[in-house]
């Protein structure tokens, strides 16, 4: 009875109405009814599929960032299915305000998404988890699972961090350029064009800031006219259409506004709930990750695959990861000529690392 109340295969109020076939296998798309926190009673989408013969030897859990959704992992998942030699389970969810989940009703941050994720994890009783995190999926996924740390066996990091972003070199205040930088995006891009900007940014390749600015404006305008990159048309439509909701857009923009204080924590004013503080959320992660998952804790398997054209891939950030999880040393792959959204550019490499660390060879 509880399962019937908590899980449904009927979607909520997502702005996405046409779902691609590769979003989830037939019969493997579900909506989880949250019962706690600010998102109580909202429906959170998740894919839950088993592959191979026999009992799954690993639960592979994908946590997405912003401004994407779980569909960004479609190529990674396909490669795992094609090349893994042992049975496994895939769980990939959309945060509230993204993808196929219910629309946001306030400007959400990582601690909100982590609370929602933990509810789903406990309900599904996910164990022996190989956790894949990208972008804000790092603090969200790690922030959730550190509340129940023994569930995780492996961690795969894709252009993400949970530590205070070093202010040396490139940061989100000067990347990809001094006058066209990621942190100012919410200020200069109208809400009505945020979806088109998202569809552009996920597939953006390294280039100088002048060319980037011209390319961005051109891409946004063409998408508004209904023209997309031919080989990524479906994905771009998905990333764009999720922001047909104004509140989804404002929630996504809030995460971008947080990038200058990534890992530090801060206070901000949320229009509906007033003053909010993210500091304790980050202090919890930073104070526990080494003790629980490092060499003196569970010593989980750790891998990192990053695109170099991004602040989260710079050497200072990688050093922070290794200082806290020393078992990562020797297991970092950095790709030149690739930006922040590594999962779109190097899906086979990522899939191979997941297969190897999860023991699916």
FENZI-V348504 format. One line per field, one symbol per residue. psi: psi as a letter, one per 20 degrees, with the letter a starting at -180 (. if undefined). Layout:
psi=???
This chain:
psi=ggghhhpqkprckqiohopqhjgqqpjjprppoqjqaikpiqppqqpoqqqrpappiqoopporbplbaiiijghggghghhiqiqqrpppprpqpjqcjrqqqjrnqahhghhggghggghgilprlpoppppcihfhgghhghiimhihphqpopomrqjrpopjqbpriijpjrhinqghighhioqhijhghgghghhjpqprrhghgggggggggghhhijprpgikggghgghghhkipghgghgghgghhihhkpihqrqrophhibpqpighghhgghihgghhiahjcilqppqppqphmphiiqhhghhgghhhmhihpikpppoqjqbhmhhhhlhgggghgggghikj.
